[in-house]
Amino acid sequence: MKKFINREKKILCIFLMVLCINFVGIHYTNNNAIAAPAKTTKSANAIINVLPTDVVKNPAKYLNKNITFNADFISYSSLGLDYKPALKESDKYIGILIQRNDVIDHVIPLSEMKIFLKREEAEKHLDLEQGDKIKITGTVFSTALGDPWVDVKTFTVLSQKNKKDKK
């Protein structure tokens, strides 16, 4: 009789584990489906207006797509440069760190998004400071390490802090 009860307990445990795994899988899939759909057009060169955190949540969706977004500049960075699976050479490019668009009360960089700007373009904007508003248009060229890697095509400074306030 004990063997029969132990066998029933084992079967019940296995059933509950399978049920839990399925529930977690469904819950995870449904949470991903809640994300706002990106605007798409039939043109291969279409530019999709995105929120940077949406791209980080689902980088594969944006792979080889042209995206554009506004952001708060934090700093230039060497993060991700010279990484062979998604190579952008440090002598030709510089990385950009932007503020997470889902946090407003303190500064947290969106380091999961690797953004690369040609050094010659970056040198035109050496006076950028944390909090300056920028617009980036580029292509997600890789999803190495599960992160989006963006090659900047156009870089626009929308507004900068008043230099007189710095004194």
N, C-alpha and C positions, 0 to 999 in steps of 0.2 A: 504494500500500500504506500509506503514512504517513497519508493522509487517512482510510483505513478504521480504522486504529489510534486516531487522534485522536478519531474519531467514537465508537468503542467506549468510550474513556476518558470522554468527555463523558456518554454514556448511563449508564455505571457511576456517575459522580459524581452525576448527577441522581437515580438510583435510591437511592444511599446517603443523599443528603440527605432524600429523601422518607421513607425508612425511619427515619432519625434523628428527623425531625419527628413521625412517628407514634409512635415509642417514647416520646419526651418527653411527648407528649399523653396517652398511656395511663398513663405513670408519674404524671403530675400528677393525672389523674382518680382513679387508685387511691389516691394519698396523701390526697386530699380525702375519699374514701369511708371511710377508716380512722377518721376522727373519730367519737367516740361519738355515737350518735343521741340527739337530745333526746326527752324524754318528751312525748308529745302525747296530747291527748284530743279528743273531738269538739266540746267546748264552745268557742265563739268567744272567750269570756272566760277561757279556761284560762291559768294562769300556769305557765310553763316554768322549772324550776330549771336554771340554766346555769352554766358556767364563763365568766368574762368573755373569756378568750382564744379560746374556741370561737365566741363571737359575733363577735369581730374577724376570725377566719379565714373566716367565711361570713355576713356581715351580711345578705345578701339572704334567707337562710333564715329570719331572725328579723324581717324587715320587717313592721310592723303587728302584731307578736306581743307579748304580755305576758310579761316575763321577771323572774326574781328571782335574786339572787346575794349572797353575803357577800364582803366585801373589807376590805382594810386601807386606811384613809383616808390620803392623802398631804397634800392641800391643796385649798383652793378655788382656782379658776382662771377667767380670762376667755377661755380657749381655746375657739374656735368660736362665741362669742357674736356676734350681729349678722351672721352669714354668711347672705346672702339665700336661697340654695337650701334651707337648713334653719333658718330664722330662729327664734331665741330671743333676745329683746331683752335687752340688758344691764341695763336699768333694772328688769326684772322677774325675771330669772334669774341664777344664778351657776353656773359649771361646777364639777365635782368631779373631781379626779385621784385614782385608786386605784392601789395597788400591783399590778403584774403578778402573776397567780397562778401563773405558771410559773417565777418567779425568787424564791428565798428567801434567798440569801446577801447580797444588797445591794438597795438601793432603786432600782427602775426604774418610773416611772409608765406606766400603760397609756394613753398619750396618743391612741392610735388610737380609743379609745372615748370619744365625746363624751357626757358625762352632765350633764344640766341639772336643777337644783333651784330651786324658786321661792325668791326672796330672803327672803321672810317666814319660810319654813321654815328656811333656812340661818341666819338670825339667831338662832334658838333654839339653835343648836349652834356658836356662835363659839368655844367652848373646845376644840373638836376639835383633836387634834394628830396628827402623823404616827405611824402605827402603831395608832391606835385602830381597833377593829373596828366595821364598819357592815354593815347589810343594806339593799339597794336593791331595790325592786320598781318596774318601769316598763315603758314601751312603746317599742320601737324604731320611731321615727316617720320616719326617713330613712336612706338609705345614701349620701348625698352624699359625694363624694370617695372612695368605696369604703369608708367607715368607718361603723360603727353610731352613730346619734345617738339617745340615750335620754332620754325625758321621764320624770322620776321621779314616781311616784304616791305611794309611801310610802317614807319614809326613817327607819330605826331605828338608834340607836346601841346596839350589843351590849355593848361594853365600852370603857372608857377607861383610860389609864395612871393609876396612882395619883398624885394631885396632891402627896402628901407626898414622893414620890421626886424631884420636880422641884427641891426646895430644896437 
